C-alpha cells in the first residue's frame, strides 16, 4: 500500500513538473511586445528614439510594437521620419493614445493614421492636424477653424495653400492605406476638428478602445495584421512586455535641440572663441567655445530656424564684441543688444508648443550680455587711461634726484641722476640749466640711454610727496 502511494505521489510530481516546464517554455517562446512611450512635443530627439526603438523591436523579433502616445504636436520633418519608420517596419505597430487625459493632436493624428492598429483610452482625444500646428514654417501664420469664409480662403497666400494641400493629401493617403475615415482626416487638416475616443471609434478613425496596455493586448490577441514583411497573427494575451526608455543619446539630443539651450550654446561658443583670439594661448576658452559653437549649430540645423533671425543674432554678437575695442560710447553695444534680442525672438520659425524661445530667456540673455560687454568695455577704458608702467614710455613723468654733474672738460651740460633706483645720464630741458646735486628732477623725454629732465619746483614737489 505504501509503495503504491509513493508511486502515485511520484507520478503526480512528475506530471506537475512537466506542466510547469511546458508552460514556462511556451511563455518563453512567445515573442515579446515592445512598448515605446512617446510623450511631449515631437522633435528630432523623439523621432530618433522612435526610429531606433522600432529597429530594435525588429532585431528582437517582437510580435508587436505599442507606441504609447501623448503629444500636442511637433515638427513636420520629425513626424514624417516616424511615419516612414512605421510604414517600413516589419513589426506591426499599434499607436495607443493613453493614458486617460492624453491627446494626439497635430502630428499625433498623422502618426495614428499611419499605424497598423489605432487605439485610444477613454478620456483622450485626437485631431487638430492643420499645417499651422505641424511646424511646417512659411511666411504666414493664419487661424484655422470650421468658420473660415470663402473670402478668407481666397486671401491665403500661395505658400499657405500649398502647405494645406500637401498636408491634406498626406493624411488622405495614410487613411486609404489603413482603411480609415478619409473624410474626417481631411477635415482634421483643413478645419482643425477633433474627436473623443468614443466618437473616433464610431467614425472609424481608430480600431478599438482600451483601458490600458494589458487590456489592449487582450483585445488584440488573434488579430490579423499585414506589414511590410507580410501577414502576422498576434498572440498578445500573455506575451511578455518590454518597455523601452530613452537612452543617453536621446536625452542628450532632446537637451541640445531645445531652442533656448541651442541659443545659449551658440553664445558661449562665440564668446569662447573671442577670448581665445583676444588672448592667444589660453586654450581652454577656444576649445570650449569651438565645441559649444559646433554643438549649437548642429542643434539649430535640426530645428526649423529663421535665417534672418540667426543673422541678426550673429550681427548683434559682432557689434557687442566690437564695442570692446572701438570708442563708440555704447552705440555698437546698444545696437548689438537690440539686434540680438530681435533675432532670438525670430530664431525659431514655428508655432509648435515647446519649440519657441521664451521671452524671459531672451531678456535674460540680452541683459547679461549687455552687462558683460559694458563691464569689460569699462575696464578696458580705465586701463587705457592708466600711465604706462613698462617699456621706455614708463620713464616719462618719473621723479629722480640729481647725483653729479659732469666736469667742464667732458660735458658741462650733462650729468647723472638716480631715477627709479637706477643711474641715468641726464641733460637739462633748457641749455645751461642743469640742476645741481641733490635737486629733485622730473623726466620729460628720453633719447636712447639719456634722459631729458627739468627741476621739480617746490609746489609740485610738495603736492606729490
KOLFI-424999 format. One record per residue (C-alpha): residue number from 1; residue in one letter; y, x, z negated. Coordinates in Angstrom, 1 decimal. Each point is the difference from the previous one (the first is absolute). Example, Ala and Ser with C-alpha at 12.3 -4.5 7.8 and 13.67 -1.06 7.14 Angstrom:
residues 2
  resi  resn      yy      xx      zz
     1     A    -4.5    12.3    -7.8
     2     S     3.4     1.4     0.7
//
This chain:
residues 465
  resi  resn      yy      xx      zz
     1     X     0.0     0.0     0.0
     2     X     2.4     2.8    -0.9
     3     X    -0.9     1.8     3.3
     4     X     0.8    -3.1     2.0
     5     X     3.4    -0.4    -1.8
     6     X     0.9     3.6     0.5
     7     X    -0.9    -0.2     3.7
     8     X     2.1    -3.2     0.3
     9     X     3.0     1.6    -1.7
    10     X    -0.3     3.1     2.2
    11     X    -0.1    -2.1     3.2
    12     X     3.1    -2.0    -1.1
    13     X     1.9     3.2    -0.7
    14     X    -1.0     1.4     3.4
    15     X     1.1    -3.2     1.7
    16     X     3.3    -0.1    -1.8
    17     X     0.7     3.7     0.9
    18     X    -0.9    -0.6     3.6
    19     X     2.4    -3.0     0.1
    20     X     2.8     2.0    -1.6
    21     X    -0.6     2.8     2.6
    22     X     0.0    -2.5     2.8
    23     X     3.3    -1.5    -1.1
    24     X     1.6     3.4    -0.6
    25     X    -1.1     1.3     3.4
    26     X     1.2    -3.2     1.7
    27     X     3.4     0.2    -1.8
    28     X     0.3     3.7     0.9
    29     X    -0.9    -0.8     3.7
    30     X     2.8    -2.6     0.2
    31     X     3.0     1.5     1.8
    32     X     3.1     0.0    -2.2
    33     X     3.2    -2.0     0.4
    34     X     3.2     2.1     0.1
    35     X     3.1    -1.5    -1.6
    36     X     3.3     1.4     1.2
    37     X     3.0    -1.2    -2.0
    38     X     3.3    -0.2     2.0
    39     X     3.0    -1.0    -2.1
    40     X     3.7     0.3     0.6
    41     X     2.0     0.7     3.2
    42     X    -2.1     1.4     2.9
    43     X     1.2     3.4     1.0
    44     X    -1.4     3.4     1.3
    45     X    -1.7     0.7    -3.3
    46     X    -1.8    -3.3    -0.3
    47     X    -1.0     0.1     3.7
    48     X    -1.5     3.5    -0.4
    49     X    -1.9    -1.2    -3.1
    50     X    -1.5    -3.1     1.7
    51     X    -0.9     1.9     3.2
    52     X    -1.8     2.7    -1.9
    53     X    -1.7    -2.5    -2.3
    54     X    -1.4    -1.9     3.0
    55     X    -1.3     3.3     1.4
    56     X    -1.6     0.7    -3.4
    57     X    -1.6    -3.4     0.0
    58     X    -1.5     0.7     3.4
    59     X    -1.3     3.4    -1.1
    60     X    -1.7    -1.5    -3.1
    61     X    -1.6    -2.8     2.1
    62     X     1.7    -2.8    -1.9
    63     X    -0.9    -3.5     1.1
    64     X     3.6    -1.3    -0.7
    65     X     3.5     1.2    -0.8
    66     X     2.1    -2.3    -2.0
    67     X     3.8     0.6     0.4
    68     X     1.5    -1.5    -3.1
    69     X     3.5    -0.8     1.2
    70     X     3.3    -0.8    -1.8
    71     X     3.0     1.1     2.1
    72     X     3.6    -1.2     0.8
    73     X    -0.2     1.6     3.4
    74     X     0.5     3.5     1.4
    75     X     0.7     2.2     2.9
    76     X    -1.1    -0.9     3.5
    77     X    -1.6     3.4     0.8
    78     X    -1.9     0.1    -3.3
    79     X    -1.3    -3.6     0.5
    80     X    -1.2     0.8     3.5
    81     X    -1.9     3.1    -1.2
    82     X    -1.9    -2.2    -2.5
    83     X    -0.7    -2.6     2.6
    84     X    -1.3     2.5     2.5
    85     X    -2.3     1.4    -2.7
    86     X    -1.3    -3.5    -0.8
    87     X    -0.7    -0.8     3.6
    88     X    -1.8     3.2     0.6
    89     X    -2.0    -0.1    -3.3
    90     X    -3.8    -0.2     0.3
    91     X     0.0    -1.5    -3.5
    92     X     1.1    -3.7    -0.4
    93     X     3.4    -0.3    -1.7
    94     X     0.9    -2.9    -2.2
    95     X     3.6    -0.4    -0.9
    96     X     0.2    -1.8    -3.4
    97     X     3.5    -1.0    -1.1
    98     X    -0.4     0.3    -3.7
    99     X     0.5    -0.4    -3.0
   100     X     1.6    -3.3    -0.6
   101     X     3.8     0.3     0.6
   102     X    -0.5     2.6     2.7
   103     X     1.4    -0.4     3.5
   104     X    -0.6     1.4     3.5
   105     X     3.5    -0.3     1.5
   106     X     1.2     1.6     3.3
   107     X    -2.3     3.0     0.8
   108     X    -2.7    -1.5    -2.4
   109     X    -0.3    -3.0     2.3
   110     X    -0.8     2.1     3.0
   111     X    -2.6     2.0    -2.0
   112     X    -1.6    -3.2    -1.2
   113     X    -0.2    -1.3     3.6
   114     X    -1.5     3.2     1.2
   115     X    -2.8     0.1    -2.6
   116     X    -3.5    -1.1     0.7
   117     X     0.1    -2.3    -3.0
   118     X     3.1    -1.5    -1.6
   119     X     0.0    -1.4    -3.5
   120     X     2.6    -1.0    -2.6
   121     X    -0.1    -0.6    -3.8
   122     X     1.5    -3.2    -1.4
   123     X     3.8     0.2    -0.6
   124     X     0.6     2.5     2.8
   125     X     2.0    -0.4     3.3
   126     X     0.1     1.5     3.5
   127     X     2.7     0.0     2.7
   128     X     3.6     1.0     0.7
   129     X    -1.0     2.5     2.7
   130     X     3.2     0.3     2.1
   131     X     1.1     3.4     1.3
   132     X     2.9     0.1    -2.4
   133     X    -2.4     0.4    -2.9
   134     X    -2.2     2.4     2.0
   135     X     2.4     2.9     0.0
   136     X     0.0     0.3     3.8
   137     X     3.6     1.3     0.0
   138     X     2.6    -1.0     2.6
   139     X     3.7    -0.3     0.1
   140     X     0.2    -3.5    -1.4
   141     X    -1.3    -1.9    -3.0
   142     X    -0.2    -3.7     0.2
   143     X    -1.2    -2.8    -2.3
   144     X    -3.1    -1.9     1.1
   145     X    -1.1    -3.5    -0.8
   146     X    -1.1    -3.4     1.4
   147     X     3.6    -1.1     0.3
   148     X     1.0     2.4     2.7
   149     X     2.1    -1.7     2.7
   150     X    -0.3     0.6     3.7
   151     X     3.4     1.5     0.1
   152     X    -1.0     2.4    -2.8
   153     X    -3.1     1.1     2.0
   154     X     2.2     0.6     3.1
   155     X     2.3     2.2    -2.0
   156     X    -2.8     2.3    -1.0
   157     X     0.2     3.5     1.4
   158     X    -2.5     1.2     2.7
   159     X    -1.5     2.4    -2.6
   160     X    -0.6    -2.7    -2.5
   161     X    -1.7    -2.3     2.6
   162     X    -2.2     2.9     1.1
   163     X    -1.1     0.6    -3.6
   164     X    -0.7    -3.7    -0.6
   165     X    -2.0    -0.3     3.2
   166     X    -2.0     3.1    -0.8
   167     X    -0.8    -1.1    -3.5
   168     X    -1.0    -3.5     1.1
   169     X    -2.3     1.4     2.8
   170     X    -1.5     2.4    -2.5
   171     X    -1.0    -2.7    -2.6
   172     X    -1.1    -2.4     2.8
   173     X    -2.4     2.6     1.3
   174     X    -1.4     0.6    -3.5
   175     X    -0.4    -3.7    -0.6
   176     X    -1.9    -0.4     3.3
   177     X    -2.2     3.0    -0.8
   178     X    -1.1    -1.5    -3.4
   179     X     0.1    -3.7     0.9
   180     X     2.8    -0.9    -2.4
   181     X     3.0    -2.4     0.3
   182     X     2.1     1.4     2.9
   183     X     2.8    -2.5    -0.2
   184     X     0.6     0.5    -3.7
   185     X     0.0     3.8     0.5
   186     X     2.8    -0.3     2.5
   187     X     1.9    -2.2    -2.3
   188     X    -0.3     2.5    -2.8
   189     X     1.6     2.6     2.3
   190     X     2.7    -2.2     1.7
   191     X     0.8    -2.2    -3.0
   192     X    -1.1     2.0    -3.0
   193     X    -2.1    -2.8    -1.4
   194     X    -2.5     0.5    -2.8
   195     X    -3.1    -1.8    -1.3
   196     X    -1.8    -0.3    -3.4
   197     X    -3.7     0.8    -0.2
   198     X    -1.1    -3.6     0.3
   199     X     2.3    -0.6     3.0
   200     X    -1.2     3.2     1.7
   201     X    -3.6    -1.1    -0.4
   202     X     0.7    -3.5     1.4
   203     X     1.9     1.5     3.0
   204     X    -2.7     2.6     0.7
   205     X     2.2     2.9    -0.6
   206     X    -2.6     1.4    -2.4
   207     X    -3.7    -0.4    -0.3
   208     X    -0.5    -0.8    -3.7
   209     X     1.5     0.1    -3.5
   210     X    -1.5     1.8    -3.0
   211     X     1.0     0.4    -3.6
   212     X    -0.7     3.7    -0.2
   213     X    -2.0     2.8     1.7
   214     X    -3.4    -1.0    -1.5
   215     X     0.5    -3.6     1.2
   216     X     1.1     1.3     3.4
   217     X    -3.2     2.1     0.4
   218     X    -2.2    -2.9    -1.1
   219     X     1.6    -2.3     2.6
   220     X    -0.3     2.7     2.7
   221     X    -3.7     0.6    -0.6
   222     X    -2.0    -0.7     3.2
   223     X     3.1    -0.2     2.3
   224     X    -0.3     1.4     3.5
   225     X     2.9     2.3     1.1
   226     X     0.5     1.9     3.2
   227     X     1.8     3.4     0.0
   228     X     0.6     2.8     2.4
   229     X    -3.5     1.3    -0.8
   230     X    -1.8    -3.4     0.5
   231     X    -1.2    -3.0    -2.0
   232     X    -0.4     0.2    -3.7
   233     X    -1.6    -2.3    -2.6
   234     X     1.6     0.4    -3.4
   235     X    -2.1     0.2    -3.2
   236     X     2.8     0.2    -2.5
   237     X    -1.2    -2.3    -2.9
   238     X    -1.3     2.9    -2.2
   239     X     1.4     2.9     1.9
   240     X     1.4     3.0    -2.0
   241     X     3.8     0.2     0.1
   242     X     1.9     3.3     0.6
   243     X     3.7    -0.3    -0.7
   244     X     2.1     2.7     1.7
   245     X     3.3     1.2    -1.5
   246     X     2.7     2.1     1.6
   247     X    -0.6     3.7    -0.3
   248     X     2.5     2.8    -0.5
   249     X     0.9     0.1     3.7
   250     X     0.8    -3.7     0.1
   251     X     2.0     0.2    -3.2
   252     X     1.9     3.0     1.3
   253     X     0.8    -1.6     3.3
   254     X     1.1    -3.2    -1.8
   255     X     2.4     2.0    -2.1
   256     X     1.6     2.1     2.7
   257     X     0.3    -3.0     2.4
   258     X     2.2    -1.8    -2.5
   259     X     3.4     0.1     1.8
   260     X     1.8     1.0    -3.2
   261     X    -2.4     2.9    -0.6
   262     X     0.2     1.1     3.6
   263     X     3.8     0.0    -0.2
   264     X     0.0     2.0    -3.2
   265     X    -2.5     2.5     1.4
   266     X     2.2     0.6     3.0
   267     X     3.1     0.6    -2.2
   268     X    -1.9     2.5    -2.2
   269     X    -1.2     1.8     3.1
   270     X     3.4     0.3     1.6
   271     X     1.6     1.2    -3.3
   272     X    -2.8     2.5    -0.6
   273     X     0.5     1.5     3.5
   274     X     3.7     0.2    -0.6
   275     X    -0.5     1.9    -3.3
   276     X    -2.4     2.4     1.8
   277     X     2.4     0.7     2.8
   278     X     3.0     0.4    -2.4
   279     X    -2.0     2.4    -2.2
   280     X    -2.6     1.8     2.1
   281     X    -2.9     1.3    -2.0
   282     X    -0.3    -2.8    -2.6
   283     X    -3.2    -1.2     1.9
   284     X    -0.8    -2.9    -2.3
   285     X     2.8    -2.4     1.2
   286     X    -0.9     0.8     3.6
   287     X    -3.8    -0.6    -0.5
   288     X     0.5    -3.2    -2.0
   289     X     2.7    -1.2     2.4
   290     X    -2.1     0.6     3.1
   291     X    -3.0    -1.8    -1.5
   292     X     2.1    -3.0    -1.2
   293     X     1.8    -0.3     3.3
   294     X    -3.2     0.0     2.1
   295     X    -1.7    -2.5    -2.3
   296     X     3.1    -2.2     0.1
   297     X     0.2     0.1     3.8
   298     X    -3.8    -0.7     0.2
   299     X     0.5    -3.1    -2.1
   300     X     3.0    -1.2     2.0
   301     X    -1.9     0.3     3.3
   302     X    -2.6    -2.4    -1.4
   303     X     2.7    -2.6    -0.8
   304     X     2.2    -2.1     2.3
   305     X     3.2     2.0    -0.4
   306     X     3.4    -0.5     1.6
   307     X     1.0     3.3     1.6
   308     X     3.7    -0.8    -0.3
   309     X    -0.5    -0.3    -3.8
   310     X    -2.0     3.3     0.0
   311     X     2.8     1.7     2.0
   312     X     2.6    -1.2    -2.5
   313     X    -2.0     1.3    -2.9
   314     X    -0.3     3.5     1.6
   315     X     3.7    -0.1     1.0
   316     X     1.0    -1.0    -3.6
   317     X    -2.1     2.8    -1.5
   318     X     1.5     2.5     2.5
   319     X     3.5    -1.1    -1.1
   320     X    -0.9     0.4    -3.6
   321     X    -1.3     3.5     0.5
   322     X     3.1     1.0     2.1
   323     X     2.2    -1.3    -2.9
   324     X    -1.3     2.9    -2.1
   325     X     1.3     2.6     2.4
   326     X     3.1    -1.5     1.7
   327     X     3.3    -0.7    -1.8
   328     X     0.2    -3.7     1.1
   329     X     1.0    -1.2    -3.5
   330     X    -2.8    -2.6    -0.1
   331     X     0.4    -1.5     3.5
   332     X    -3.3     1.1     1.3
   333     X    -1.7    -0.8    -3.4
   334     X     1.3    -3.6    -0.1
   335     X    -0.9    -0.5     3.7
   336     X    -3.5     1.5    -0.7
   337     X    -0.6    -2.4    -2.9
   338     X     1.1    -3.0     2.1
   339     X    -2.2     1.1     3.0
   340     X    -3.0     0.6    -2.2
   341     X     0.3    -3.4    -1.8
   342     X     0.3    -1.9     3.3
   343     X    -2.8     1.9     1.6
   344     X    -2.3    -0.6    -3.0
   345     X     0.6    -3.8     0.2
   346     X    -0.7     0.0     3.8
   347     X    -3.0     2.4    -0.2
   348     X    -2.9    -2.5    -0.1
   349     X     0.1    -2.3     3.0
   350     X    -2.0    -2.9    -1.4
   351     X     0.4    -3.0    -2.4
   352     X    -3.6     0.3    -1.3
   353     X    -0.2    -0.3    -3.8
   354     X    -0.7     3.4    -1.6
   355     X     1.3     2.1     2.9
   356     X     3.7     0.2    -0.7
   357     X     2.2     2.5    -1.9
   358     X     1.4    -1.8    -3.0
   359     X     3.8     0.0    -0.3
   360     X    -0.3     1.5    -3.5
   361     X    -1.9     3.0     1.3
   362     X     2.6     0.5     2.7
   363     X     2.9    -0.2    -2.4
   364     X    -1.7     2.3    -2.5
   365     X    -0.8     2.7     2.6
   366     X     3.5    -0.2     1.5
   367     X     1.6     0.4    -3.5
   368     X    -2.3     2.8    -1.0
   369     X     0.6     1.8     3.3
   370     X     3.8    -0.4    -0.2
   371     X     0.0     1.3    -3.6
   372     X    -2.2     2.9     0.9
   373     X     2.1     1.0     3.1
   374     X     3.4    -0.3    -1.7
   375     X    -1.3     1.9    -3.1
   376     X    -1.2     2.9     2.2
   377     X     3.2    -0.1     2.0
   378     X     2.1     0.2    -3.2
   379     X    -2.0     2.9    -1.3
   380     X     0.4     1.8     3.4
   381     X     3.8    -0.7     0.0
   382     X     0.3     1.5    -3.5
   383     X    -2.0     3.0     1.0
   384     X     2.3     0.6     3.0
   385     X     3.1     0.0    -2.3
   386     X    -1.4     2.6    -2.4
   387     X     1.0     3.6     0.4
   388     X    -2.3     2.4     1.7
   389     X    -2.2     1.9    -2.5
   390     X    -1.8     2.4     2.3
   391     X     0.8     2.3     2.9
   392     X     3.3     1.6     0.9
   393     X     2.0    -3.2    -0.3
   394     X    -1.0    -0.2    -3.7
   395     X     2.5     2.9    -0.8
   396     X     3.0    -1.9     1.1
   397     X     2.0    -1.2    -3.0
   398     X    -2.0     2.2    -2.4
   399     X     2.0     1.6    -2.8
   400     X    -0.4     3.7    -1.0
   401     X     1.7     2.9    -1.8
   402     X     1.5     3.1     1.6
   403     X    -1.7     3.2    -1.0
   404     X     1.7     2.9     1.7
   405     X     2.4     0.8     2.9
   406     X    -0.8     2.6     2.6
   407     X     2.1     3.1    -0.1
   408     X     2.8     0.5     2.4
   409     X    -1.9     2.6     2.0
   410     X    -2.8    -2.4     0.7
   411     X     1.5    -3.5     0.5
   412     X     2.8    -1.1    -2.3
   413     X    -0.4    -3.7     1.3
   414     X    -3.6    -0.4    -1.3
   415     X    -1.9     0.1    -3.2
   416     X    -3.0    -1.3    -1.9
   417     X    -0.6    -3.2    -1.9
   418     X    -2.8    -1.7    -1.8
   419     X    -0.8    -3.4     1.5
   420     X    -3.0    -2.1    -1.0
   421     X    -1.4     3.0    -2.0
   422     X     0.2     2.4     3.0
   423     X     2.3     2.8     1.1
   424     X     1.9    -0.9     3.3
   425     X     2.6     1.9     2.0
   426     X     3.1    -2.1     0.1
   427     X     3.2    -0.1     1.9
   428     X     3.2    -1.9    -0.9
   429     X     1.1    -3.1     1.9
   430     X     3.5     1.5     0.4
   431     X     0.5     3.6     0.9
   432     X     0.9     2.4    -2.8
   433     X    -0.7    -2.8    -2.6
   434     X    -3.4     1.2    -1.3
   435     X    -0.4    -1.2    -3.6
   436     X    -0.3     2.6    -2.8
   437     X    -3.1     0.6    -2.1
   438     X    -1.0    -2.9    -2.3
   439     X     1.8    -2.7     1.9
   440     X    -2.0    -3.1     0.9
   441     X    -0.2    -0.7     3.8
   442     X    -1.2    -2.7     2.3
   443     X    -2.0     0.5     3.2
   444     X     1.6    -1.6     3.0
   445     X    -2.0     1.5     2.9
   446     X    -2.8     2.4     0.8
   447     X    -0.4     2.5     2.8
   448     X    -3.4     1.7    -0.2
   449     X    -0.2     1.8    -3.3
   450     X     3.7    -0.2    -0.7
   451     X     1.7    -2.9    -1.9
   452     X     3.6    -1.1     0.4
   453     X     1.4    -1.0    -3.4
   454     X     3.2    -1.2    -1.6
   455     X     1.1     0.1    -3.6
   456     X    -0.8    -3.0    -2.1
   457     X     3.3    -1.2    -1.5
   458     X     0.1    -0.9    -3.7
   459     X     0.2    -3.8     0.5
   460     X    -3.1    -0.1     2.2
   461     X    -1.8     2.4    -2.3
   462     X     0.6    -2.2    -3.0
   463     X    -1.0    -3.0     1.9
   464     X    -3.4     1.5     1.0
   465     X    -0.8     1.5    -3.3
//
